[in-house]
């Protein structure tokens, strides 16, 4: 696999990861308070659906990404754990951004 393909795969995973992380924060810090503080349960319903779909996409893309990029089991596990922590995807994204920069320097 050449460096351009690696960079493309990392970029795709980063976009999905950030979208999933944002949806989780919106669910936790906007939709949930609206549901319980202002009796607006539909916010959680719709935000929850979006987050659930993005979470599934994240998990479905994680495995092939880890295989193509030859991530270790530990790095793949960290990516999986990061997806269930409120700010986890953003922290893991920082590692991926550094990896993406290293690939760009090699070109």
Backbone bond lengths (Angstrom), bond angles and torsions (degrees), N, CA, C in turn:
res aa  C-N    CA-C-N  psi(-1)  N-CA   C-N-CA  omega(-1)  CA-C   N-CA-C  phi
1 X - - - 1.448 - - 1.533 107.92 -
2 X 1.335 116.10 131.00 1.458 118.21 -179.27 1.529 111.05 -84.73
3 X 1.316 114.81 171.09 1.461 120.92 -174.36 1.530 112.01 -65.14
4 X 1.318 116.94 -33.51 1.464 120.73 179.96 1.532 110.89 -64.73
5 X 1.322 116.87 -41.95 1.469 120.88 177.53 1.526 111.06 -65.28
6 X 1.325 116.62 -41.53 1.470 120.63 178.46 1.529 110.49 -60.74
7 X 1.334 116.50 -44.93 1.465 120.65 -179.99 1.531 110.50 -63.27
8 X 1.311 117.44 -39.10 1.467 121.94 179.89 1.532 110.90 -65.13
9 X 1.330 116.90 -41.87 1.461 121.49 179.84 1.529 110.27 -66.49
10 X 1.318 117.02 -42.89 1.467 120.29 178.10 1.523 110.13 -62.86
11 X 1.312 117.15 -43.72 1.470 121.66 -179.36 1.530 110.42 -59.98
12 X 1.330 116.73 -45.89 1.472 120.68 179.64 1.523 110.64 -60.78
13 X 1.320 116.92 -45.01 1.459 120.12 -179.75 1.528 110.88 -65.38
14 X 1.326 117.13 -39.42 1.467 120.67 179.33 1.524 111.19 -62.19
15 X 1.325 117.57 -41.30 1.473 120.94 179.86 1.527 110.17 -63.00
16 X 1.317 116.76 -45.54 1.466 121.06 179.06 1.527 110.13 -64.32
17 X 1.313 116.83 -41.52 1.460 122.05 -179.08 1.532 111.49 -62.73
18 X 1.322 116.69 -45.45 1.467 120.71 -179.76 1.531 110.21 -65.91
19 X 1.321 117.42 -41.99 1.470 120.29 178.49 1.527 110.58 -61.70
20 X 1.321 116.89 -42.38 1.469 120.89 179.20 1.527 110.30 -65.57
21 X 1.320 117.25 -41.04 1.463 121.12 179.16 1.520 112.32 -64.88
22 X 1.325 116.69 -42.22 1.464 120.49 178.17 1.523 110.49 -64.03
23 X 1.336 116.33 -42.73 1.473 118.88 -179.43 1.527 111.42 -62.88
24 X 1.331 116.43 -35.36 1.460 119.62 178.58 1.531 110.69 -67.43
25 X 1.331 116.76 -42.86 1.458 120.07 179.33 1.527 111.62 -65.44
26 X 1.329 116.72 -39.20 1.469 120.09 177.11 1.529 109.78 -63.61
27 X 1.312 116.27 -42.48 1.467 120.30 178.74 1.526 110.88 -62.27
28 X 1.324 117.00 -47.91 1.459 120.57 -175.66 1.525 114.26 -73.36
29 X 1.327 116.68 -41.88 1.458 119.70 -169.87 1.528 115.24 -104.71
30 X 1.318 117.81 -7.65 1.462 119.97 176.70 1.521 110.34 -121.32
31 X 1.344 116.57 -56.95 1.467 119.51 -174.72 1.529 112.80 -67.10
32 X 1.324 117.48 -44.67 1.471 119.34 -179.35 1.533 112.38 -63.44
33 X 1.344 119.50 -46.04 1.466 118.17 175.97 1.533 112.85 -61.98
34 X 1.340 117.26 -35.27 1.463 118.89 177.33 1.525 111.13 -66.20
35 X 1.329 116.47 -37.03 1.457 119.72 179.63 1.528 111.15 -66.50
36 X 1.312 115.88 -50.37 1.460 119.01 -173.50 1.524 114.05 -88.31
37 X 1.325 117.86 -24.44 1.453 119.64 -179.40 1.509 114.12 -93.65
38 X 1.336 116.09 -29.76 1.459 119.90 -174.79 1.527 112.93 -126.58
39 X 1.323 116.69 14.50 1.470 122.97 177.00 1.537 112.38 52.34
40 X 1.341 114.87 52.30 1.471 121.36 177.63 1.530 109.13 -122.11
41 X 1.341 117.43 73.65 1.473 119.97 -174.67 1.524 114.54 -67.73
42 X 1.321 118.36 -21.39 1.465 119.46 -178.86 1.529 112.39 -65.55
43 X 1.319 116.54 -26.28 1.467 119.44 178.31 1.530 110.69 -60.95
44 X 1.321 116.19 -42.79 1.464 120.20 179.54 1.526 110.04 -69.65
45 X 1.310 116.53 -37.47 1.460 119.88 -179.16 1.531 110.85 -59.71
46 X 1.323 116.60 -52.19 1.468 119.81 -176.21 1.529 112.43 -74.45
47 X 1.309 116.50 -42.36 1.463 119.77 177.92 1.523 110.06 -65.39
48 X 1.323 116.59 -38.08 1.465 121.21 177.77 1.517 112.21 -62.37
49 X 1.335 116.28 -40.43 1.469 120.22 178.08 1.527 110.46 -63.41
50 X 1.318 116.12 -46.66 1.462 120.01 -179.53 1.528 109.91 -62.13
51 X 1.315 116.01 -46.44 1.463 119.52 179.26 1.533 110.85 -62.20
52 X 1.299 117.26 -42.61 1.466 120.47 179.70 1.515 112.64 -60.54
53 X 1.312 116.17 -42.51 1.468 120.31 178.58 1.527 110.21 -65.67
54 X 1.340 116.27 -45.34 1.466 119.18 179.18 1.531 111.79 -64.38
55 X 1.316 116.90 -35.86 1.464 120.52 177.64 1.528 110.37 -64.26
56 X 1.319 116.73 -43.18 1.468 120.25 178.70 1.532 110.82 -64.70
57 X 1.328 117.02 -41.27 1.466 120.42 177.78 1.527 109.56 -62.15
58 X 1.329 116.49 -42.54 1.465 121.39 178.25 1.532 110.17 -56.78
59 X 1.320 116.01 -49.26 1.467 119.22 -178.75 1.524 111.73 -66.85
60 X 1.335 117.27 -37.41 1.465 120.30 179.73 1.530 112.08 -68.38
61 X 1.321 117.06 -31.17 1.463 120.75 -179.47 1.532 111.12 -86.95
62 X 1.313 116.85 -23.67 1.467 120.99 -177.98 1.528 112.05 -59.06
63 X 1.310 117.91 -48.38 1.466 119.93 -175.58 1.535 112.59 -61.83
64 X 1.351 118.47 -53.17 1.472 116.53 179.61 1.530 113.06 -63.38
65 X 1.331 116.04 -34.12 1.468 119.13 177.87 1.521 110.29 -62.81
66 X 1.325 116.37 -45.63 1.467 119.53 -179.68 1.525 111.33 -65.03
67 X 1.315 117.89 -33.07 1.472 120.95 178.16 1.520 110.76 -71.00
68 X 1.329 117.25 -47.35 1.468 120.78 -178.31 1.517 111.70 -63.57
69 X 1.342 116.51 -38.88 1.460 120.21 -177.03 1.524 112.70 -89.85
70 X 1.341 116.10 -0.45 1.470 122.63 178.30 1.537 111.88 56.71
71 X 1.335 114.79 47.21 1.459 120.23 176.10 1.517 109.02 -72.48
72 X 1.294 115.85 150.02 1.464 120.55 175.11 1.529 108.98 -72.95
73 X 1.314 115.20 166.20 1.461 120.33 177.29 1.523 110.27 -59.79
74 X 1.329 116.71 -40.13 1.469 121.34 -178.15 1.530 110.74 -64.22
75 X 1.337 116.78 -44.37 1.471 119.52 179.87 1.526 110.56 -64.65
76 X 1.314 117.48 -39.76 1.462 120.85 177.12 1.522 110.52 -64.91
77 X 1.308 116.75 -40.71 1.469 121.06 177.54 1.530 110.94 -63.82
78 X 1.323 116.71 -41.30 1.471 120.43 177.29 1.526 110.15 -61.45
79 X 1.325 117.29 -41.19 1.469 120.98 177.90 1.524 110.34 -62.75
80 X 1.322 116.89 -38.77 1.457 121.12 179.53 1.530 111.09 -67.78
81 X 1.319 116.68 -44.62 1.468 121.05 179.31 1.526 110.10 -65.62
82 X 1.334 116.26 -38.78 1.471 120.41 179.75 1.522 111.45 -59.34
83 X 1.321 116.89 -30.41 1.466 119.58 -176.92 1.526 113.16 -70.62
84 X 1.317 118.64 -17.23 1.470 120.21 -179.46 1.528 112.55 -104.47
85 X 1.334 117.46 -2.51 1.457 121.15 176.98 1.532 109.14 -96.61
86 X 1.324 118.21 141.73 1.466 119.84 -175.15 1.533 115.41 -52.98
87 X 1.318 119.08 -43.54 1.459 120.46 179.93 1.523 111.67 -109.51
88 X 1.315 117.17 9.88 1.461 122.64 -177.48 1.517 115.08 -57.99
89 X 1.341 118.57 -47.52 1.466 118.07 -179.13 1.528 113.34 -59.48
90 X 1.337 116.85 -32.28 1.460 120.13 -179.38 1.531 111.04 -72.74
91 X 1.321 116.55 -36.97 1.462 120.31 177.10 1.528 110.59 -67.69
92 X 1.333 116.18 -43.20 1.463 119.70 178.78 1.526 110.41 -67.32
93 X 1.327 116.45 -33.17 1.462 120.73 178.84 1.522 111.08 -61.84
94 X 1.316 116.53 -33.60 1.469 120.01 178.37 1.530 110.05 -60.67
95 X 1.335 116.83 -41.46 1.470 120.48 177.27 1.531 110.61 -63.99
96 X 1.328 115.73 -42.03 1.461 119.55 -179.18 1.522 111.34 -67.43
97 X 1.315 116.84 -36.67 1.463 120.53 178.44 1.525 109.92 -62.83
98 X 1.325 116.70 -41.76 1.466 120.30 177.26 1.526 111.15 -63.54
99 X 1.324 115.84 -40.54 1.469 120.25 177.80 1.527 110.57 -63.73
100 X 1.332 115.84 -40.24 1.460 120.90 178.96 1.536 110.80 -64.23
101 X 1.331 116.84 -39.74 1.474 120.99 178.21 1.524 111.00 -65.00
102 X 1.337 116.73 -39.14 1.468 120.33 179.09 1.530 109.98 -63.56
103 X 1.320 116.75 -40.47 1.474 120.37 178.56 1.518 109.94 -64.14
104 X 1.334 116.71 -41.53 1.465 120.42 -179.37 1.531 110.43 -63.98
105 X 1.322 117.26 -37.14 1.479 120.46 178.83 1.521 111.49 -66.45
106 X 1.327 116.40 -33.14 1.466 120.57 -178.79 1.517 111.88 -69.51
107 X 1.340 116.47 -24.31 1.474 120.13 -178.40 1.478 111.54 -79.11
